[in-house]
Amino acid sequence: MRLFWNPTSPFVRKVSVVLLELGLDRQVEYVETNPRDAASGFWEANPLAKIPAFERDDGLVLFDSPVICAWLDETYGGGRLSGQGDDRWRVLTLTALADGVLDAGVLARQEGLRPEAERSAAWVDKQVGIATRGLDRLDACAEQFGDGVDLASITVGCAVAWLGFRHPQIDWLQGRGRLAAWYRSFSERPSMAATVPG
């Protein structure tokens, strides 16, 4: 199996944490990839030119991170990271919320990388607002995360870490004490400590 990755993508980190939590990290070849480089051949694996992408042993390439994580969990984790019964919908909804926070953060960062004359402050403000509202909801839900690990907690942990890494000028956890306390504890998990971007 192969994971197409780069070291700073929060979506790659989600998959890497899942691989560690399921004890699969040594069964996977990690292929560092520049998704913007057409000459790399990566566009044949994922025509969307986005990472992560995950090639199974049978050659099928899965993308993007929610699909990869769900397949890994179902195939190797017996679904334990996705929740059981009605709890599954809570896990999937919180995962989608944290993914949306990440999407907004990525869009804000990409806008900031454009030439200054082409940047839209209104667009950045909109994306930061989306991320802020998402974090407010996650703070309100923080007691649901508990001490365990599932796809929701992994995604939330990766989202909080990435926002701080790529948007350090904003104190994302200020006024969100429940989320901050949970994150401090969760970030100490070996799978999170082993995948810190940098």
C-alpha beads as a LAMMPS data file, in Angstrom:
LAMMPS data file: protein, C-alpha beads

198 atoms
197 bonds

1 atom types
1 bond types

-500.0 500.0 xlo xhi
-500.0 500.0 ylo yhi
-500.0 500.0 zlo zhi

Masses

1 110.0

Atoms # bond

1 1 1 0.000 0.000 0.000
2 1 1 1.202 3.515 -0.739
3 1 1 0.290 6.897 0.726
4 1 1 0.965 9.930 -1.459
5 1 1 1.709 12.675 1.021
6 1 1 3.628 15.753 2.037
7 1 1 4.657 16.643 5.578
8 1 1 2.518 19.758 6.114
9 1 1 -0.911 18.740 4.805
10 1 1 -3.468 18.424 7.627
11 1 1 -5.461 15.966 5.509
12 1 1 -2.386 13.771 5.098
13 1 1 -1.830 14.015 8.845
14 1 1 -5.334 12.666 9.483
15 1 1 -4.547 9.575 7.431
16 1 1 -1.126 9.207 9.075
17 1 1 -2.699 9.325 12.541
18 1 1 -5.287 6.715 11.538
19 1 1 -2.509 4.469 10.210
20 1 1 -0.648 4.779 13.514
21 1 1 -3.767 4.207 15.613
22 1 1 -4.539 1.044 13.620
23 1 1 -0.931 -0.179 13.726
24 1 1 -0.576 -0.015 9.938
25 1 1 2.139 2.611 9.553
26 1 1 4.867 0.051 8.778
27 1 1 2.759 -1.656 6.118
28 1 1 2.565 1.487 3.992
29 1 1 5.088 3.090 1.652
30 1 1 5.080 6.867 2.089
31 1 1 5.595 8.641 -1.246
32 1 1 6.413 12.333 -0.793
33 1 1 4.500 14.129 -3.523
34 1 1 4.247 17.595 -5.010
35 1 1 0.641 17.511 -6.274
36 1 1 1.242 20.573 -8.486
37 1 1 3.965 18.836 -10.517
38 1 1 2.404 17.323 -13.651
39 1 1 5.702 15.638 -14.507
40 1 1 5.565 13.537 -11.332
41 1 1 2.831 11.308 -12.757
42 1 1 0.693 11.880 -9.689
43 1 1 -2.158 13.308 -11.764
44 1 1 -2.647 9.824 -13.191
45 1 1 -3.240 8.523 -9.678
46 1 1 -5.496 11.435 -8.696
47 1 1 -6.725 13.656 -11.538
48 1 1 -7.804 16.235 -8.931
49 1 1 -4.095 16.747 -8.120
50 1 1 -4.765 16.705 -4.382
51 1 1 -3.180 14.817 -1.547
52 1 1 -3.573 12.528 0.225
53 1 1 -4.198 9.700 -2.158
54 1 1 -3.873 6.090 -1.080
55 1 1 -3.066 3.175 -3.352
56 1 1 -4.351 -0.167 -2.134
57 1 1 -2.567 -3.464 -2.773
58 1 1 -4.956 -4.166 -5.656
59 1 1 -3.969 -0.891 -7.357
60 1 1 -7.180 1.030 -6.632
61 1 1 -6.351 4.608 -5.633
62 1 1 -8.574 6.145 -2.949
63 1 1 -9.000 9.866 -2.343
64 1 1 -9.628 12.084 -0.368
65 1 1 -8.951 11.821 3.380
66 1 1 -12.518 10.973 4.562
67 1 1 -12.693 8.092 2.060
68 1 1 -9.201 6.850 2.901
69 1 1 -9.815 7.000 6.658
70 1 1 -13.192 5.263 6.358
71 1 1 -11.721 2.472 4.234
72 1 1 -8.784 1.950 6.582
73 1 1 -11.084 1.882 9.602
74 1 1 -13.593 -0.499 8.051
75 1 1 -10.962 -2.810 6.575
76 1 1 -8.441 -2.899 9.428
77 1 1 -10.162 -1.377 12.443
78 1 1 -13.514 -3.120 12.310
79 1 1 -15.167 0.304 12.249
80 1 1 -14.018 1.179 15.759
81 1 1 -12.930 4.693 14.745
82 1 1 -16.213 5.463 12.990
83 1 1 -18.542 4.832 15.929
84 1 1 -21.279 2.259 16.273
85 1 1 -25.040 2.628 15.926
86 1 1 -26.347 6.151 16.412
87 1 1 -22.927 7.269 17.669
88 1 1 -21.614 6.790 14.136
89 1 1 -23.620 9.790 12.936
90 1 1 -22.216 11.961 15.721
91 1 1 -18.678 10.929 14.775
92 1 1 -19.252 11.507 11.062
93 1 1 -20.919 14.895 11.629
94 1 1 -18.133 16.149 13.900
95 1 1 -15.584 14.839 11.393
96 1 1 -17.314 16.793 8.618
97 1 1 -17.390 19.895 10.818
98 1 1 -13.648 19.685 11.509
99 1 1 -12.963 19.009 7.817
100 1 1 -14.956 22.161 7.001
101 1 1 -12.873 24.163 9.465
102 1 1 -9.750 22.866 7.730
103 1 1 -11.143 23.634 4.268
104 1 1 -11.788 27.239 5.320
105 1 1 -8.328 27.559 6.831
106 1 1 -6.714 26.198 3.667
107 1 1 -8.689 28.595 1.457
108 1 1 -7.666 31.547 3.628
109 1 1 -4.010 30.491 3.434
110 1 1 -4.145 30.015 -0.332
111 1 1 -5.607 33.484 -0.745
112 1 1 -2.760 34.905 1.303
113 1 1 -0.252 33.270 -1.056
114 1 1 -1.643 34.986 -4.139
115 1 1 0.056 38.144 -5.461
116 1 1 -0.919 41.017 -3.194
117 1 1 -2.826 42.867 -5.911
118 1 1 -5.020 39.801 -6.490
119 1 1 -5.869 39.056 -2.860
120 1 1 -9.338 39.559 -1.436
121 1 1 -9.459 40.570 2.220
122 1 1 -13.212 39.925 2.167
123 1 1 -12.616 36.336 1.026
124 1 1 -10.077 35.753 3.791
125 1 1 -12.461 37.252 6.369
126 1 1 -15.239 34.966 5.136
127 1 1 -13.064 31.854 5.482
128 1 1 -11.746 32.881 8.898
129 1 1 -15.361 33.441 9.956
130 1 1 -16.296 29.933 8.848
131 1 1 -13.365 28.437 10.750
132 1 1 -14.213 30.524 13.821
133 1 1 -17.854 29.418 13.865
134 1 1 -16.765 25.829 13.391
135 1 1 -14.370 26.040 16.327
136 1 1 -17.109 27.604 18.455
137 1 1 -19.307 24.586 17.749
138 1 1 -16.457 22.179 18.455
139 1 1 -15.819 23.952 21.763
140 1 1 -19.489 23.472 22.653
141 1 1 -19.194 19.771 21.747
142 1 1 -15.802 19.156 23.347
143 1 1 -17.196 17.033 26.190
144 1 1 -18.353 14.516 23.552
145 1 1 -14.759 13.706 22.602
146 1 1 -13.879 12.125 25.946
147 1 1 -10.535 10.404 26.403
148 1 1 -10.846 8.031 23.459
149 1 1 -9.956 8.283 19.805
150 1 1 -12.167 8.194 16.743
151 1 1 -12.257 9.823 13.322
152 1 1 -13.842 12.946 14.789
153 1 1 -11.225 13.480 17.491
154 1 1 -8.416 12.796 15.010
155 1 1 -9.798 15.331 12.554
156 1 1 -10.426 17.948 15.238
157 1 1 -6.923 17.498 16.624
158 1 1 -5.368 17.846 13.183
159 1 1 -7.513 20.912 12.417
160 1 1 -6.584 22.756 15.615
161 1 1 -2.899 21.961 15.140
162 1 1 -2.838 23.030 11.497
163 1 1 -4.639 26.318 12.111
164 1 1 -2.052 27.203 14.741
165 1 1 0.765 26.123 12.424
166 1 1 -0.365 28.015 9.312
167 1 1 -2.230 30.957 10.884
168 1 1 -0.162 31.680 14.015
169 1 1 -1.289 35.318 14.093
170 1 1 -4.712 34.145 15.347
171 1 1 -5.185 32.607 18.793
172 1 1 -7.674 29.971 17.682
173 1 1 -8.221 28.535 21.172
174 1 1 -8.737 31.858 22.969
175 1 1 -12.135 31.800 24.639
176 1 1 -12.557 28.118 23.816
177 1 1 -11.414 26.608 27.086
178 1 1 -13.112 23.234 26.710
179 1 1 -11.623 22.650 23.285
180 1 1 -8.229 23.907 24.448
181 1 1 -8.169 21.541 27.450
182 1 1 -9.198 18.578 25.327
183 1 1 -6.644 19.450 22.641
184 1 1 -3.770 19.727 25.134
185 1 1 -4.471 16.175 26.262
186 1 1 -5.201 14.715 22.830
187 1 1 -2.089 16.225 21.236
188 1 1 0.021 14.112 23.605
189 1 1 -1.177 10.851 22.055
190 1 1 1.783 9.054 20.447
191 1 1 0.085 9.159 17.026
192 1 1 -0.306 12.923 17.241
193 1 1 3.175 13.533 18.649
194 1 1 4.708 11.468 15.827
195 1 1 2.976 13.461 13.080
196 1 1 3.555 17.076 14.119
197 1 1 3.996 19.157 10.937
198 1 1 7.164 21.091 10.430

Bonds

1 1 1 2
2 1 2 3
3 1 3 4
4 1 4 5
5 1 5 6
6 1 6 7
7 1 7 8
8 1 8 9
9 1 9 10
10 1 10 11
11 1 11 12
12 1 12 13
13 1 13 14
14 1 14 15
15 1 15 16
16 1 16 17
17 1 17 18
18 1 18 19
19 1 19 20
20 1 20 21
21 1 21 22
22 1 22 23
23 1 23 24
24 1 24 25
25 1 25 26
26 1 26 27
27 1 27 28
28 1 28 29
29 1 29 30
30 1 30 31
31 1 31 32
32 1 32 33
33 1 33 34
34 1 34 35
35 1 35 36
36 1 36 37
37 1 37 38
38 1 38 39
39 1 39 40
40 1 40 41
41 1 41 42
42 1 42 43
43 1 43 44
44 1 44 45
45 1 45 46
46 1 46 47
47 1 47 48
48 1 48 49
49 1 49 50
50 1 50 51
51 1 51 52
52 1 52 53
53 1 53 54
54 1 54 55
55 1 55 56
56 1 56 57
57 1 57 58
58 1 58 59
59 1 59 60
60 1 60 61
61 1 61 62
62 1 62 63
63 1 63 64
64 1 64 65
65 1 65 66
66 1 66 67
67 1 67 68
68 1 68 69
69 1 69 70
70 1 70 71
71 1 71 72
72 1 72 73
73 1 73 74
74 1 74 75
75 1 75 76
76 1 76 77
77 1 77 78
78 1 78 79
79 1 79 80
80 1 80 81
81 1 81 82
82 1 82 83
83 1 83 84
84 1 84 85
85 1 85 86
86 1 86 87
87 1 87 88
88 1 88 89
89 1 89 90
90 1 90 91
91 1 91 92
92 1 92 93
93 1 93 94
94 1 94 95
95 1 95 96
96 1 96 97
97 1 97 98
98 1 98 99
99 1 99 100
100 1 100 101
101 1 101 102
102 1 102 103
103 1 103 104
104 1 104 105
105 1 105 106
106 1 106 107
107 1 107 108
108 1 108 109
109 1 109 110
110 1 110 111
111 1 111 112
112 1 112 113
113 1 113 114
114 1 114 115
115 1 115 116
116 1 116 117
117 1 117 118
118 1 118 119
119 1 119 120
120 1 120 121
121 1 121 122
122 1 122 123
123 1 123 124
124 1 124 125
125 1 125 126
126 1 126 127
127 1 127 128
128 1 128 129
129 1 129 130
130 1 130 131
131 1 131 132
132 1 132 133
133 1 133 134
134 1 134 135
135 1 135 136
136 1 136 137
137 1 137 138
138 1 138 139
139 1 139 140
140 1 140 141
141 1 141 142
142 1 142 143
143 1 143 144
144 1 144 145
145 1 145 146
146 1 146 147
147 1 147 148
148 1 148 149
149 1 149 150
150 1 150 151
151 1 151 152
152 1 152 153
153 1 153 154
154 1 154 155
155 1 155 156
156 1 156 157
157 1 157 158
158 1 158 159
159 1 159 160
160 1 160 161
161 1 161 162
162 1 162 163
163 1 163 164
164 1 164 165
165 1 165 166
166 1 166 167
167 1 167 168
168 1 168 169
169 1 169 170
170 1 170 171
171 1 171 172
172 1 172 173
173 1 173 174
174 1 174 175
175 1 175 176
176 1 176 177
177 1 177 178
178 1 178 179
179 1 179 180
180 1 180 181
181 1 181 182
182 1 182 183
183 1 183 184
184 1 184 185
185 1 185 186
186 1 186 187
187 1 187 188
188 1 188 189
189 1 189 190
190 1 190 191
191 1 191 192
192 1 192 193
193 1 193 194
194 1 194 195
195 1 195 196
196 1 196 197
197 1 197 198
